[in-house]
Amino acid sequence: MVGWNGAGSVVTGDGRASLEYTGMIDAFKKTVRHEGFGALYKGLVPNSVKVVPSIAIAFVTYEVVKDILGVEIRISD
């Protein structure tokens, strides 16, 4: 997951180094070393912005289809 050609130099900032990962643990270590611990959470807010409307749409769709089909779910004691 190096990205485009030369993406490693963007991360390291020296314009020469190639940043390649040998595995998941190596990627974790290099990310924390080069970008800091906060880089592990870069996508948290954009992902939340994407997920909340998606789940809302799925819930509303489920309820509407359930009403159209006349399905009633009862939870017994």
Secondary structure by P-SEA (a helix, b strand, c coil): cccccaaaaaaaccccbbbbbccaaaaaaaaaacccccccccaaaaaaaacaaaaaaaaaaaaaaaaaabbbbbbcc
